[in-house]
Amino acid sequence: MAEQKEEREMSFLGHIFELRGHLIRSFIAILVGAVLCAVFWNYITDNFIMAPLKSDFFTYQLLNSLADSLGLDPIYAESFNYTKELKNLDPSGQITSQIYTILLCGLIVAVPYVVWEIWRFIKPGLTENERKHANGTVLAVTLFFLIGILFSYFFMLPFSVQFLYSYNPFGISNEWRLSGYTSMFVQTLLGMGLVFLFPIFAYFLAKVGILTPHFLKTYRKHALVVILVIAAVITPSDVMSMLIAAIPLVLLYELSIYITKYVFNKQIQQEKRDLIKK
């Protein structure tokens, strides 16, 4: 009995040390990505981070082109550059904002490797059936995460910037702190990247028999409340951003229902084939 207890303790400690190795390698990958982003900081700042604050941003130009094709006046008729309005009110504000943003960019660059390290850690604990069903997980997680990042960057962020900067009920100008904008930038991109992973988790949980389409359909109304709460958390404090974020989340939930239904039907068909063989 004592030997079995010691083996379990050693096994637990072994898993802890193994997890530490995966976490260290993931952290190093993020740092490497952050260093690369720091090397190209000027280019990333002008063409990525500050781009949604300028009128020549892709989304604004696309909307103007769409309005022109419909015979309407340009939606953004006047050129603007909100970067000139940003203020830094803290002595270390620019340093902390830069580090904060560089780490996020490093995480985005290192996402495929980080997901691969996580997969390497959990794979030995899966059964053969679970491993077979989880093939392509690294690619799928990376793809959906990046889709969430792109949606946030090209839709949520520019609409939030325009709404919050032009909203003027008291007749006074809006002046943003640099740290406030970088926090909004990181919060929206990272938040949407994570919530876009829900269909992946739904697929995996359905494969192992934990999640069913009946469960998702039954609690659809409850899920809508949760979605609104999540949308409020990952977006700036305005209704416009929350609604923009909630729409794809609702669609992702509906997609998850179809995914779990597909998995459930495939499992039923496989069980029927197994019974016929017997």
C-alpha positions as CSV (number, residue, x, y, z in Angstrom):
1,M,0.0,0.0,0.0
2,A,2.8,2.4,0.9
3,E,4.6,1.6,-2.4
4,Q,1.4,2.3,-4.4
5,K,1.0,5.6,-2.6
6,E,4.6,6.5,-3.3
7,E,4.1,5.7,-7.0
8,R,1.0,7.9,-7.2
9,E,2.9,10.7,-5.5
10,M,5.8,10.3,-7.9
11,S,3.4,10.2,-10.8
12,F,1.8,13.4,-9.6
13,L,5.1,15.1,-9.1
14,G,6.2,13.8,-12.5
15,H,3.2,15.4,-14.2
16,I,3.9,18.7,-12.3
17,F,7.5,18.7,-13.6
18,E,6.3,17.8,-17.1
19,L,3.7,20.6,-17.0
20,R,6.4,23.0,-15.9
21,G,8.5,22.1,-18.9
22,H,5.6,22.7,-21.3
23,L,4.8,26.0,-19.6
24,I,8.4,27.2,-19.7
25,R,8.8,26.3,-23.4
26,S,5.5,28.1,-24.1
27,F,6.6,31.2,-22.2
28,I,9.9,31.2,-24.1
29,A,8.0,31.0,-27.4
30,I,5.9,34.0,-26.4
31,L,9.0,35.9,-25.4
32,V,10.6,35.1,-28.8
33,G,7.5,36.3,-30.5
34,A,7.5,39.4,-28.4
35,V,11.2,40.1,-29.2
36,L,10.4,39.8,-32.9
37,C,7.5,42.2,-32.5
38,A,9.8,44.6,-30.6
39,V,12.3,44.5,-33.4
40,F,9.6,45.5,-35.9
41,W,7.9,47.8,-33.4
42,N,7.6,50.9,-35.6
43,Y,6.1,49.0,-38.5
44,I,3.6,47.1,-36.2
45,T,2.6,50.3,-34.4
46,D,1.9,52.3,-37.6
47,N,0.3,49.5,-39.6
48,F,-1.4,47.4,-37.0
49,I,-1.9,48.9,-33.5
50,M,-2.7,52.5,-34.5
51,A,-4.3,51.8,-37.9
52,P,-7.9,51.6,-36.6
53,L,-7.5,55.2,-35.4
54,K,-7.0,56.5,-38.9
55,S,-9.5,57.2,-41.7
56,D,-7.4,55.2,-44.2
57,F,-8.0,51.9,-42.3
58,F,-9.3,49.0,-44.4
59,T,-12.7,48.8,-42.7
60,Y,-13.5,52.5,-43.1
61,Q,-12.4,52.5,-46.7
62,L,-14.5,49.4,-47.4
63,L,-17.6,50.9,-45.9
64,N,-17.1,54.1,-47.9
65,S,-16.7,52.0,-51.1
66,L,-19.9,50.1,-50.2
67,A,-21.8,53.3,-49.7
68,D,-20.5,54.7,-53.0
69,S,-21.6,51.5,-54.9
70,L,-25.1,52.0,-53.4
71,G,-25.2,55.6,-54.5
72,L,-25.0,56.9,-50.9
73,D,-22.8,59.6,-49.3
74,P,-19.5,58.3,-47.8
75,I,-20.0,57.1,-44.2
76,Y,-16.7,58.6,-43.2
77,A,-16.6,61.7,-45.3
78,E,-13.9,63.6,-43.3
79,S,-10.4,62.2,-42.8
80,F,-9.3,61.7,-39.3
81,N,-6.3,60.6,-37.3
82,Y,-7.1,60.0,-33.6
83,T,-3.6,59.0,-32.8
84,K,-2.8,62.8,-32.5
85,E,-5.5,63.0,-29.8
86,L,-4.0,60.2,-27.6
87,K,-2.5,61.5,-24.3
88,N,-0.1,59.9,-21.9
89,L,-0.7,61.1,-18.3
90,D,1.5,58.6,-16.5
91,P,5.3,58.8,-16.2
92,S,5.7,55.2,-17.1
93,G,2.5,55.0,-19.3
94,Q,4.2,54.6,-22.6
95,I,6.6,51.9,-21.3
96,T,3.9,49.8,-19.7
97,S,1.6,50.2,-22.7
98,Q,4.4,49.2,-25.1
99,I,5.3,46.1,-23.0
100,Y,1.6,45.2,-22.7
101,T,1.0,45.4,-26.4
102,I,4.3,43.6,-27.4
103,L,3.4,40.7,-25.1
104,L,0.0,40.4,-26.8
105,C,1.6,40.4,-30.3
106,G,4.1,37.8,-29.1
107,L,1.3,35.6,-27.9
108,I,-0.5,35.9,-31.2
109,V,2.7,35.0,-33.1
110,A,3.4,32.0,-30.7
111,V,-0.2,30.7,-30.6
112,P,0.4,27.6,-32.8
113,Y,3.4,26.5,-30.7
114,V,1.7,27.2,-27.4
115,V,-1.3,25.1,-28.5
116,W,1.0,22.4,-29.7
117,E,2.8,22.3,-26.2
118,I,-0.6,22.1,-24.5
119,W,-1.6,19.2,-26.8
120,R,1.7,17.4,-26.0
121,F,0.9,17.6,-22.3
122,I,-2.7,16.3,-22.5
123,K,-2.3,13.7,-25.3
124,P,-0.7,11.0,-23.1
125,G,-3.7,11.1,-20.8
126,L,-6.2,10.5,-23.6
127,T,-7.5,7.2,-24.7
128,E,-6.9,5.9,-28.2
129,N,-10.4,6.8,-29.2
130,E,-10.1,10.3,-27.8
131,R,-6.7,10.8,-29.6
132,K,-8.3,9.7,-32.8
133,H,-11.2,12.1,-32.4
134,A,-8.8,15.0,-31.5
135,N,-6.7,14.8,-34.7
136,G,-6.3,18.3,-36.1
137,T,-6.9,20.0,-32.8
138,V,-3.8,22.2,-33.0
139,L,-4.7,23.4,-36.5
140,A,-8.3,24.0,-35.6
141,V,-7.6,25.9,-32.4
142,T,-5.0,28.1,-34.1
143,L,-7.4,28.8,-37.0
144,F,-10.4,29.7,-34.9
145,F,-8.3,31.8,-32.5
146,L,-6.9,33.8,-35.5
147,I,-10.4,34.2,-37.0
148,G,-11.5,35.7,-33.7
149,I,-8.5,38.0,-33.7
150,L,-9.2,39.2,-37.2
151,F,-12.9,39.7,-36.5
152,S,-12.1,41.8,-33.5
153,Y,-9.5,43.8,-35.3
154,F,-11.5,44.5,-38.5
155,F,-15.0,44.9,-37.1
156,M,-15.2,45.3,-33.3
157,L,-12.3,47.6,-32.8
158,P,-13.0,50.1,-35.6
159,F,-16.7,50.4,-34.7
160,S,-15.9,50.7,-31.0
161,V,-13.3,53.5,-31.8
162,Q,-15.7,55.4,-34.0
163,F,-18.7,55.1,-31.6
164,L,-16.8,55.9,-28.4
165,Y,-14.8,58.7,-30.0
166,S,-17.7,60.4,-31.7
167,Y,-20.2,59.9,-28.8
168,N,-20.5,63.4,-27.4
169,P,-23.7,64.0,-25.3
170,F,-22.2,66.7,-23.2
171,G,-20.7,68.7,-26.0
172,I,-17.1,68.3,-25.0
173,S,-14.2,66.7,-26.8
174,N,-13.1,63.2,-26.1
175,E,-9.4,62.8,-25.2
176,W,-8.1,59.2,-24.7
177,R,-5.3,58.0,-22.6
178,L,-2.8,55.9,-24.4
179,S,-3.1,53.1,-21.7
180,G,-6.9,53.2,-22.2
181,Y,-6.6,52.5,-25.9
182,T,-4.0,49.8,-25.6
183,S,-6.1,48.1,-22.9
184,M,-9.1,48.2,-25.2
185,F,-7.0,46.9,-28.1
186,V,-5.6,43.9,-26.1
187,Q,-8.9,43.2,-24.3
188,T,-11.0,43.0,-27.5
189,L,-8.5,41.0,-29.6
190,L,-7.6,38.5,-26.9
191,G,-11.1,38.1,-25.7
192,M,-12.6,37.4,-29.1
193,G,-9.8,35.1,-30.0
194,L,-10.6,32.9,-26.9
195,V,-14.3,32.8,-27.2
196,F,-14.1,31.8,-30.9
197,L,-12.7,28.5,-29.6
198,F,-16.1,27.4,-28.3
199,P,-17.0,25.3,-31.4
200,I,-13.7,23.4,-31.0
201,F,-14.4,22.6,-27.4
202,A,-18.0,21.7,-28.4
203,Y,-16.7,19.2,-31.0
204,F,-14.2,17.6,-28.7
205,L,-16.7,17.3,-25.8
206,A,-19.3,15.8,-28.1
207,K,-16.8,13.3,-29.4
208,V,-16.1,12.0,-25.8
209,G,-19.8,12.0,-25.0
210,I,-19.9,14.9,-22.5
211,L,-21.8,17.5,-24.6
212,T,-25.0,16.7,-26.6
213,P,-27.1,18.8,-29.0
214,H,-30.1,18.3,-26.7
215,F,-28.3,20.0,-23.9
216,L,-27.3,23.0,-26.1
217,K,-30.8,23.4,-27.4
218,T,-32.4,23.1,-24.0
219,Y,-30.2,25.8,-22.5
220,R,-30.2,28.1,-25.6
221,K,-32.0,30.9,-23.7
222,H,-29.7,30.6,-20.7
223,A,-26.7,30.7,-23.1
224,L,-28.0,34.0,-24.6
225,V,-27.7,35.6,-21.2
226,V,-24.2,34.1,-20.7
227,I,-23.2,35.4,-24.2
228,L,-24.3,38.9,-23.4
229,V,-22.3,38.8,-20.1
230,I,-19.2,37.5,-22.0
231,A,-19.7,40.2,-24.7
232,A,-19.9,42.9,-22.0
233,V,-16.7,41.6,-20.3
234,I,-14.5,41.4,-23.4
235,T,-15.6,44.7,-25.0
236,P,-15.3,48.3,-24.0
237,S,-18.1,49.6,-21.8
238,D,-20.6,50.5,-24.6
239,V,-23.7,48.9,-26.0
240,M,-22.5,49.1,-29.6
241,S,-19.4,47.0,-29.0
242,M,-21.3,44.5,-26.9
243,L,-23.9,43.9,-29.6
244,I,-21.2,43.6,-32.3
245,A,-19.5,41.0,-30.1
246,A,-22.7,39.1,-29.2
247,I,-23.7,38.5,-32.8
248,P,-20.8,36.2,-33.7
249,L,-21.0,34.5,-30.3
250,V,-24.7,33.6,-31.0
251,L,-23.7,32.3,-34.4
252,L,-20.9,30.3,-32.9
253,Y,-23.3,28.8,-30.4
254,E,-25.7,27.8,-33.2
255,L,-22.7,26.4,-35.1
256,S,-21.8,24.3,-32.0
257,I,-25.3,22.9,-32.0
258,Y,-24.9,21.7,-35.6
259,I,-21.4,20.3,-34.8
260,T,-22.6,18.3,-31.8
261,K,-25.6,17.1,-33.8
262,Y,-23.3,15.9,-36.6
263,V,-21.1,14.1,-34.1
264,F,-24.0,12.6,-32.3
265,N,-25.5,11.2,-35.6
266,K,-22.2,9.8,-36.6
267,Q,-21.8,8.0,-33.3
268,I,-25.3,6.5,-33.7
269,Q,-24.5,5.3,-37.2
270,Q,-21.3,3.7,-35.9
271,E,-23.1,2.0,-33.1
272,K,-25.7,0.6,-35.6
273,R,-22.8,-0.7,-37.8
274,D,-21.2,-2.3,-34.7
275,L,-24.5,-4.0,-33.8
276,I,-24.9,-5.3,-37.3
277,K,-21.4,-6.8,-37.3
278,K,-22.1,-8.6,-34.0
